[in-house]
Amino acid sequence: MHKKYTMFSSDWKERLGVVYSTNPDFDYQTDSIDSDPETPRADKQKLLVGIDRRHRAGKQVTVVSQFVGKGDDLEQLAKLLKTKCGVGGSVKEGQILIQGDFREKVVGILQSLGYQVKRSN
């Protein structure tokens, strides 16, 4: 997919480093890259569930990592896990963080959804 830019395009950050052309017929085109890849089916995903205590004042956090797919799908999975565990959490840097040590429960939930899950720590 190509984006077409005019000389007065307002999306100037994507054109940084482009040399100005005096040709009035010049059209700058760039390939737009999707930042989120398509989400594969659950049985094609291999998730890693572990526990983390670093930089959290000694509090435990269950971490689900190695998710491949769109950010919206990751957010939906995080919301489901937080609801089923009855705790808070967040999504940061492509990982789901669930407050507390819920490794066994999270592994069970993910396996029931069809994900391939490996437990670490």
N, C-alpha and C positions, 0 to 999 in steps of 0.2 A: 504494500500500500504506500503510495507516494503522497506527500503533502506538497501543495503548490504554494509558493510564497510570492507575494508582490513586493515591490520595493518598499512599500509602507506597511508591511505586515506588523501587527502588534506583538507577535510572538518572537521577539528579538533574541531571547536567550538560546533558542535552538540554532540561531544563525551566528553565534559567536565564533570568531576565527575565519569567517568567510570574507574573502577579498571583494571589494566593491567593483562592479563592472559598469563600464560606460555604455555598454550595448543596451539600447532601449528594449530590445526583444529578449533579453536574458531572463530566464525563469529558473530560479533556484528550487530544486526539489530534493527532498530528503526521505529516507525510509523511516517510517514510524515503526517503532518497536514496542510491542505490548510488554508492559512491565510484569504482568502476571501471566504465567503459562496456564494452559487449560488444566483443569483438575481431573486427574485420572480417576477411574472407579476406585471404590474403597478397597477391593481385594487386590488391586495393583499397587497399593501404597504400603510401605514398610515404615511404621512409626516407632520411635524410641521413647520410652517412658522412664524417667528417672527422678531423682530428688536432688535439690540444690539448697545449700545453706550459705553459700558465699555472698558476702555483701548484703546480708539481710538481717543483721543483728541477731544471728543465731536462729532465726525463724526458718521453718522448712517450707519449701515450695515444690510442688510436683510439676515437672517440666515435660511437655510433649513436644518432641522435635522431629525433624526430617519430613515435615509435611510438604508436599509438592502441589501447587495449585494457586488459585486465585485467593486474594486476601479476604474477599467476602465469604468464601467457603471456609476459610480458616476461622474467621470471626463467628460463623454459625456453629462450627464444631466446638469452639471455645465456650460459646453460650450454652450449648447443650451439656457439656461437661460440668460447667459451673452450676447449672440448674440441678443436674442429677446428683452432684456431690453436696449441694446446699451451701456452697461457700463462694467467696469472691475470687477474682483472678483477672488476668489480662492477656493480651497478645502483644508480644514485643519481639522484633527482629525475627519473625517467622516462627516463633515458638509460642506455645500456649503455657501460661503460668497459672497454676491452681494453688490457692493458699492452703497449706497444710500437707500432710503426708497421706495422699490418696492414691498411691501407686496401684494397689490391688484393684480398687474400685474402678479407676480410670482404665486399666488394662481390660477388665471385664466389659466395660461399656464399649470400648473401641472394638474389641473382638466381636461383641454382639452386633455391631454395625458393619462388620465384615472386613475391618482393617487387619493387616498382619502387624502384630505388636511384639516388640522385644523389650524386656524389662532390664534396665541397667541399675547399677549401684546396689 
